[in-house]
Amino acid sequence: MIDILVYLFENYHDLDAQPAPEALARSLNAAGFEDGEISVALDWLDGLKMARMADFVCDPRSLRVYTDEECSRLGSDCLDFVIFLEQAAVITPALRELIIDRGLALDDEPVPIDKFKIIVLMVLWSREANLEPLIVEELLSDTEAALLH
């Protein structure tokens, strides 16, 4: 699924520029992706598109305490990365919650940091956040190396 998300990021300028799900599935199949993987990725993207930021309203002064499930499923690397992004003002508390929600939608336990960085990239991309080149490079660096090996 992560390979498909990277492919979409690299081939479409924004999430809304993608064709309808059926046409996108055919395009991804033609690009060599398997049907099962395509289905999982399209379901994940649908969840991302359906998520409303209003559902993740947070008081910026509040302290976020992670649940046992979040700690177990995401692991310390992913949660530390979220904290880093928030402290660096790359993400808002609402984006943090959306990133955590989409990270929990993965089947991995714990979620590997390279996959989680792609989740962060996709959330920022879907919300048309200003993606600084250095941020994109950091988010893609581990994944590209893993895809090459």
N, C-alpha and C positions, 0 to 999 in steps of 0.2 A: 504494500500500500504506500509506503513512504516513497518508493521509486516513482510511483504515479504522481504523488503530490509534487515532487521535485520537477518532474516532466511538465506538469501543468504550469508551475511557476515560471519555468524557463521558456515555455512556448505561448503563454497568454499574458497580455499586459495587465489584465485585471480579472478577477473572478467572474464578473458579469459578462466578460467577452467570450466566455466559453459557449459552445453550442449546447443545445438541449441535451439532457442526459442520455437519450438513446443514441444521438449522433456522436456525442462525446465517447460513449462506450465503444461504438464502432471504430472511431478514430484511435482510441487507445488500444483496441484489439489489433488494428492494422499496424500500430507501432510496436507490437510484440508482447503486450501485456496479457496475462491470463484472465479469463472471465471471472473467476472467483475473486482475484485481487482487484479487478475493476469494480466489481459489485461492492466490495468492502470500502474501497476508496470513495465511490460515489455516495454511499450511505453516510460516510464520515463527512464528506463535503456538504451533503444535505443538512446534516446536523449543525454544521458551521454556519450555513446560510440562514437556517431557521432561528439560530440563537439571536435574541434581541439584547442589545446592551442594557436596556431598561431592566432586564432580569438580573443583571449583575451590578446594580447600583451599590456603591460602598462609600461609607464616610471615610475620606482620606486620613482622618485622624485616628481611625480605629486600628486596633492591633489584630492581625490575622493569625489565628491559631489553626493549624492544620489537623484534620481528623486522622485517626489511626489508619483508615483506609487510604487517604491521600498520601500519608507517609509511606505506607507499605507499597502502594501501587506505583507512586512516582519516584520514591527513593530520595535520598539526600542530595544527589547530584542535580536532579531536576528542580527540586524545591530551592536549593541554593542558587541555581541559575535564575529562577523566578525572582527571588529576593534581590539578586544582583541587578536584574533588569529594572525592577521597580525603584531601587535606590539610585540607579543611574538615570532615572526619569525617561526610560525608553518605553515603559508601559505604565498605564494608570491602574488603580485598584480594580476597576471594572474589567480591563483587558486581562489582568492577572487571573480573575475568576473565570473568564472565558477560556484562557489558556489551560487552566487546571481542568475545567470541564472537558475540553477536547482531548487533553492528555489522558484523562481517565477513560475516554472512549476507546482507547487502544487496548488490545488484548494482552500486551506485555505486562509482566510484573516481576521486577520493577521495569519501568519504561527506560530503555537505554537513552543516555543523554543525547546521542546523535539523532535519534528519532524525535526526541522531545524538542530539539532545536528546530527541526522542520515543522513541528506543530506550531511553535512560536512564530516562525516565518509565515506560515499559512494564515494564522489568526491576524497578524499585522497586515498582511497582504489583503486579506478579505475585508478589512476595515479601512483599507486605503491609507494606512499610516505612512508617514514620510519615512521611507526605508533608506537610511543612510548606507552608502556603499560598504562602509566598514562593518556595520551591523549585519548586512546580508552576507558578507564574506565570513564573518564569525559563525553565523547560523548554518551556512552551507559547508564550511571547511571540513568538519568531521565526516559529514555524509558523503561528500565527493570522494574523499580518501577511501572510505569504506566501499563505495560503489566501484572504484577502480581496482580493488584487490579481489 
